[in-house]
Amino acid sequence: ALFRGTGVADSPAFPVLFALAIVLLFEPLRHRIQEPINRFFFRERARLQRAMEEMGEAFSAQLDLTEVVRELVERLPGLLGLRFAALYMARGPEVERVAGPSWLPETLHGLELFMDHVKRRGGLVPLEELASLEMLSPDVENADAHLRRAGVEYVGVLATPRRSIGLVVLSGTAGQMGLEPDDLRLVRGLLQQASIALETSLLLDERTRQAELERELAIAATIQQSLLPAELATPASWSVAALCRPARIVGGDFYTEFPAPGGGGQALVYGDVSGKSIPGALLMMAAHEVLHALSITSSGPAELLDLANRRLHALRRSSTVLSRGSFVAIGYVECSPDRGVLRYTLAGQPPPLIRHRNGTVEELALPAHRIPLGALPGGGYEILEIEMEPGDLLLAYSDGATDAMSPEGELFGEERLKRALAGAPRDAQGVIDELMAVIDRFTAGRAPYDDITLVAIVRCPEGGSR
């Protein structure tokens, strides 16, 4: 109406000129309105950045995994205006939800491919990028479907060069607006710091558990050593020496002695338990106590081994710690106090060697039934006898001696053991020392795979020293 009748309104340039006039008139007003808006958003951006930096510094100082999780899951949604966040920790081939809403999947499987992709993309990506990997893995497709239904819009990886630690999943903002590039940059930096904090916490926890395990193993090793006789009580005209060297802190080999069941001499039993570490040590101690307890009431060595076999078989079947393949290989040796008769039997142990006075070495005969104790419920152990002449020496051993390995992977073997025995000293302790020295030279520092037990028994020459 202002320009009606002037002809200006009919000009083709009128709309443009009118728009410019409006801009010029309202520009000061726009500035007056925009300035407080900018100040508000800049203050919010600065506040957010400071809060994220403080959160990152807190991560760097945290060694408590619980606090790291709480900071990450509880504070991040509040800072970014998200509906929720959740943390998944790696547990072998899957990731398990350890914090976050209960409606999210408890576990996600087979995401190694996706986690590698996210790491290459900077550690945080929109969930929609999963779609490009779905054709490569059904697990990725399933994870994408579950997370999408739960409202997840972003997925971040927690990882260090040492390991992949887990995933962080984020919803969209409460206003259904995507995160700004600056927000994504801040979150990526925060996830990197959280990864370092989580790994530090995990390493501390692992080392604490390792230290506790080492203390427990040291106690178990002390108990095991206390079960070995401090000094072997040998009958007249016999000399006995023994050694048990565990391959680890605790072992499964042992030897012990007690009065021969049924009377008549001193019995020496040496054993080799299947399995390593704690389960093997537990079975070793159980076998030791079973043999000692039953030796008091048994009428003879055959009955002793039959009863011990049934007891250990029942223990293995009822135990939640021992495997179904657990057993105890046993050698039983009994020296007659008044003559040169040596009684023996084997239940899974290698045949002992006898070195005659002339230096020849041969294996002792094997009994017909020699199944290790605890392997099968049946018994039927047979006791054999040999006559040992003065100066003869018997060597009993566990297979850890012949299975000792050189740095090149060659086994020590029975033939080397026989040759070493043929050239060893004549006394029992000297034989043990010499054989271990030969084995150590052969292995040349290679870590042993199995425990080694050696038992040497000498029939002393008449009038000779023991």
KOLKE-83658 format. One line per field, with one value per residue (C-alpha): x, y, z; residue in three letters. Coordinates in steps of 0.5 Angstrom, whole numbers, plus 500, padded with zeros to 3 digits. Each point is the difference from the previous one (the first is absolute). Layout:
<pts>
u	c(X ...)
v	c(Y ...)
w	c(Z ...)
code	c(ala ...)
</pts>
This chain:
<pts>
u	c(500 506 502 493 499 508 502 505 496 499 508 503 506 495 500 507 501 494 504 506 497 497 507 503 494 500 508 501 494 503 507 497 496 506 505 497 498 508 502 496 502 507 500 496 506 505 497 499 507 503 495 503 507 499 497 506 505 496 500 508 500 495 503 493 496 493 502 502 493 496 503 500 493 496 503 501 493 499 505 498 492 500 494 505 507 503 506 502 506 504 499 504 496 494 499 496 496 502 497 494 492 498 496 507 502 504 505 503 504 505 501 508 499 495 505 506 496 498 507 502 494 503 496 493 495 493 496 498 507 499 496 506 503 494 501 507 497 493 503 500 493 497 504 498 492 500 504 495 494 503 501 507 503 508 505 507 505 505 506 508 506 500 493 493 496 493 494 496 494 496 493 498 499 493 498 501 506 506 507 504 507 503 496 502 508 499 497 505 506 496 500 507 501 495 504 506 497 496 506 504 495 500 507 500 495 503 507 496 497 507 503 495 501 507 499 495 505 506 496 498 507 502 495 502 507 498 497 506 504 506 504 499 500 503 501 506 505 496 502 494 500 494 499 494 501 493 500 496 499 495 501 496 506 502 503 498 502 496 501 498 493 500 507 506 504 500 495 502 495 501 495 498 493 497 499 504 499 495 496 506 502 494 499 508 498 494 504 505 495 496 506 502 493 499 507 498 495 502 502 505 502 495 494 503 500 494 496 504 498 493 500 504 495 494 503 501 493 497 505 498 508 503 499 497 507 504 504 506 505 504 506 500 507 501 507 501 503 504 501 501 493 497 492 497 494 499 493 502 507 506 503 506 507 505 508 503 507 504 497 494 494 493 492 496 495 493 494 494 495 503 494 501 497 493 499 496 496 503 506 504 507 506 506 506 507 507 507 505 507 505 502 493 497 492 498 493 498 494 499 502 507 500 495 505 502 506 499 500 494 503 498 505 497 501 506 504 497 503 507 500 498 506 505 497 503 499 496 493 500 506 496 494 505 504 493 497 507 500 492 502 506 495 494 505 496 493 494 498 493 499 502 506 500 506 501 507 500 507 501 506 506 501 504 499 498 493)
v	c(500 505 499 500 505 501 495 497 494 499 500 493 501 502 493 500 507 499 494 504 505 495 497 507 502 494 498 504 496 494 501 502 493 496 503 497 493 500 501 495 494 502 500 493 498 502 497 494 500 501 495 495 502 499 493 498 502 496 494 501 500 494 493 498 497 501 507 500 497 505 506 497 498 505 506 500 500 506 504 498 500 493 495 495 497 493 496 493 497 495 493 495 500 504 506 501 505 503 506 504 499 493 500 499 494 496 497 502 495 499 508 500 502 506 502 500 504 505 501 502 505 504 496 502 499 501 493 500 499 493 499 500 494 496 496 497 498 497 502 507 500 497 506 505 498 499 507 504 497 502 508 500 505 500 494 502 495 500 497 501 498 494 497 502 501 501 504 507 500 507 502 506 507 501 505 495 504 497 501 506 499 503 496 494 502 501 493 497 503 498 493 500 502 495 495 501 501 493 496 503 498 493 499 502 495 494 502 500 493 497 502 497 494 500 500 495 495 502 497 494 499 500 495 496 500 499 493 497 497 504 494 493 494 494 493 497 498 505 507 505 507 503 507 503 507 503 503 506 503 494 494 493 495 498 494 498 494 496 493 495 498 493 501 498 506 507 502 506 503 505 503 504 503 502 507 507 505 501 494 495 503 498 493 499 502 496 494 501 500 494 495 502 499 493 498 499 495 497 492 501 505 497 501 507 502 497 504 506 500 499 506 505 497 502 507 501 499 504 506 507 502 493 498 494 498 501 494 498 496 497 496 495 498 496 498 494 501 494 497 503 499 506 500 505 501 506 503 505 501 498 494 501 499 495 501 494 500 499 506 497 504 496 502 496 496 503 498 497 505 507 505 507 501 503 499 494 497 493 498 493 503 495 500 498 498 501 497 506 498 505 505 500 507 501 506 502 506 504 502 507 497 497 505 506 504 503 507 497 496 493 496 497 493 493 499 506 499 492 503 505 495 496 505 503 499 494 503 502 508 500 497 505 506 497 498 507 504 496 502 507 500 497 505 506 504 498 501 493 498 494 499 495 495 495 495 496 494 496 493 502 495 496 504 506 507 503)
w	c(500 501 493 497 494 500 494 505 502 493 498 499 505 506 503 501 502 505 503 500 504 505 501 502 504 504 500 507 503 498 503 506 500 498 505 506 496 498 507 503 495 500 508 499 495 505 506 496 498 507 503 495 501 508 498 496 506 505 495 500 508 501 502 502 494 503 500 493 498 504 498 492 501 505 498 492 499 504 497 493 501 498 502 503 499 501 501 497 503 495 503 495 494 502 504 506 502 507 501 496 499 501 494 496 498 505 496 492 497 494 499 499 493 502 506 495 495 506 502 493 500 506 505 500 494 499 500 493 498 503 493 496 504 500 494 503 507 502 507 498 497 506 505 495 500 508 501 495 504 506 498 499 495 501 502 503 501 506 498 501 496 505 499 499 506 498 497 502 497 500 498 497 503 504 494 495 497 498 504 497 497 506 505 496 500 508 501 496 504 506 498 499 507 503 496 503 507 499 498 506 504 497 500 508 501 496 504 506 499 497 506 505 495 501 508 500 495 505 506 496 498 507 502 495 502 507 498 497 505 503 501 497 506 496 503 501 494 496 498 497 497 496 497 497 496 498 493 503 507 502 497 499 502 507 504 507 504 506 503 495 501 502 504 498 497 498 494 495 496 494 496 494 500 493 499 502 505 505 498 499 507 503 498 502 507 500 497 506 505 497 500 507 503 497 501 507 499 494 500 495 494 495 504 502 492 499 506 498 493 501 505 495 494 505 501 493 498 506 499 496 500 497 493 498 497 507 503 504 497 506 501 507 502 507 502 505 506 501 493 493 497 497 499 495 496 495 498 494 502 495 502 504 498 504 500 501 504 493 497 496 500 498 501 506 497 500 504 496 503 500 499 504 506 499 493 500 506 500 503 500 501 500 505 496 504 498 503 501 501 504 496 495 499 498 497 500 496 498 492 501 500 494 497 501 494 497 497 493 502 501 506 505 499 504 496 503 507 499 498 505 506 497 501 507 507 504 506 500 501 495 494 501 500 494 496 501 498 494 498 502 495 495 501 500 503 497 504 502 498 506 507 501 505 501 506 500 505 501 503 504 500 506 505 495 502 499)
code	c(ala leu phe arg gly thr gly val ala asp ser pro ala phe pro val leu phe ala leu ala ile val leu leu phe glu pro leu arg his arg ile gln glu pro ile asn arg phe phe phe arg glu arg ala arg leu gln arg ala met glu glu met gly glu ala phe ser ala gln leu asp leu thr glu val val arg glu leu val glu arg leu pro gly leu leu gly leu arg phe ala ala leu tyr met ala arg gly pro glu val glu arg val ala gly pro ser trp leu pro glu thr leu his gly leu glu leu phe met asp his val lys arg arg gly gly leu val pro leu glu glu leu ala ser leu glu met leu ser pro asp val glu asn ala asp ala his leu arg arg ala gly val glu tyr val gly val leu ala thr pro arg arg ser ile gly leu val val leu ser gly thr ala gly gln met gly leu glu pro asp asp leu arg leu val arg gly leu leu gln gln ala ser ile ala leu glu thr ser leu leu leu asp glu arg thr arg gln ala glu leu glu arg glu leu ala ile ala ala thr ile gln gln ser leu leu pro ala glu leu ala thr pro ala ser trp ser val ala ala leu cys arg pro ala arg ile val gly gly asp phe tyr thr glu phe pro ala pro gly gly gly gly gln ala leu val tyr gly asp val ser gly lys ser ile pro gly ala leu leu met met ala ala his glu val leu his ala leu ser ile thr ser ser gly pro ala glu leu leu asp leu ala asn arg arg leu his ala leu arg arg ser ser thr val leu ser arg gly ser phe val ala ile gly tyr val glu cys ser pro asp arg gly val leu arg tyr thr leu ala gly gln pro pro pro leu ile arg his arg asn gly thr val glu glu leu ala leu pro ala his arg ile pro leu gly ala leu pro gly gly gly tyr glu ile leu glu ile glu met glu pro gly asp leu leu leu ala tyr ser asp gly ala thr asp ala met ser pro glu gly glu leu phe gly glu glu arg leu lys arg ala leu ala gly ala pro arg asp ala gln gly val ile asp glu leu met ala val ile asp arg phe thr ala gly arg ala pro tyr asp asp ile thr leu val ala ile val arg cys pro glu gly gly ser arg)
</pts>
